[in-house]
């Protein structure tokens, strides 16, 4: 179960970063929806990854 949380959290971070890259390459500005949603997704994934890894220490 722990490995699934780590994998899904890492995928959320990567998906968020990919959303930001695609939005910027398409010409989106700093307040474009894709950048905001990508940042939120990356932050949520990284926070969940942090909590999962921290919990077992």
C-alpha positions, 0 to 999 in steps of 0.5 A: 500500500505504501508503494502505491501511495509513493507511485501515485504521488510521484505521478501527480507531481510529474503530471502537474509539471507536465501540465505547466510545461505544456501550458507555457509552450502553448503560450500561456501566461503566468495566470493561465489555468493550466499553470495554476492547476499544474502547480496545485497538482504538483504541490498536492502530490509533493506534499502527499509524498512528503507525508508518506515518506515522513510517516515511516521515519 
